[in-house]
Amino acid sequence: KSFLYKLWKGDVSSKMLNPRLQKAMKDYLSTNKHGVRFKGKRNSKLTGDQLFCELKERVNVKTIDGKEAPFSTLGWEKHVPQIPLGKLYTHGFGSCAVVMSAGAILNSSLGDEIDSHDAVLRFNSAPTRGYEKDVGNKTTMRIINSQILTNPNHHFVDSSLYKDVVLVAWDPAPYSANLNVWYKKPDYNLFTPYVQHRRKNPTQPFYILHPKFIWQLWDIIQENTKEKIQPNPPSSGFIGILIMMSMCNEVHVYEYIPSVRQTDLCHYHELYYDAACTLGAYHPLLYEKLLVQRMNKGLQDDLYRKGKVILPGFKAVKC
Ligand code: C5P
């Protein structure tokens, strides 16, 4: 049976990846750039429902609120939005779409379905203009990594992609989640452009995720995986799925687990081919996807044809 078929059944391991990706994973394990020291147990025995409840119980979407050092001494309570992310939408959303940037979404004609959701989450520099038929045109929230804020090619200050949406930024911090160490040596210095953007656009909701939240997700992925996963933060996609699970009654995730349209085309909007974008090299992406597959409540046929997974929101299910 093909790799894709096995992925749909949740029955794959890293040994089935191409040698280049396996080598990359091994190198990340030995480098351990972020100083990960995992103290928990590795286990993959939870059912999808148990895993959902574990996430519901433990995941706490946390953003930098300016109350902890060094941000407190730097006056960040004035810089961050007055309304926290969790209180922006007091009643939450009904159904939400998480639109992955994978090349496989091309020719999907999913645009109308995606736009019919109450809220739509997109990632980084993924555009809608010119791709409406496949990805829709509504954007409620955008998750951006620190390279978007710091790499001039992305035109973070001027581009319309980053206007009129809720922005949530993140940067790989040390596993210790020591904010002083992180502030002095972020992966990419997102702090300066963040404060500048907040000053210029004080009414736009714009948050930075707390490293504790990111690494809490990593711990849960590792605890529920037999193999040693890459000691690097989960992908923006996984982070986004969890944020939407905390804000929506139902989350429809598009082209995270690839459909029959699976391709090495990294992004639908860019002519660049690399299987790592879908299966992971730096991010523990394959393992994230296996957890999401385990929790899928949608139809198997929607997975094959649309690359769609349906997950309940945290409020929607009693544990
Ligand atoms: O590449 P980027 O991080 O901007 O893409 C957003 C998210 O979409 C990724 O973090 C990943 O979770 C997902 N993705 C994917 N397969 C791809 C490209 C992106 O699953 N080929």
Residues whose N, C-alpha, C, O or C-beta is under 5 A from the ligand:
A	BS01	C5P	M100 S101 A102 G103 F123 N124 S235 S236 G237 F238 E255 Y256 L265 C266 C277 T278
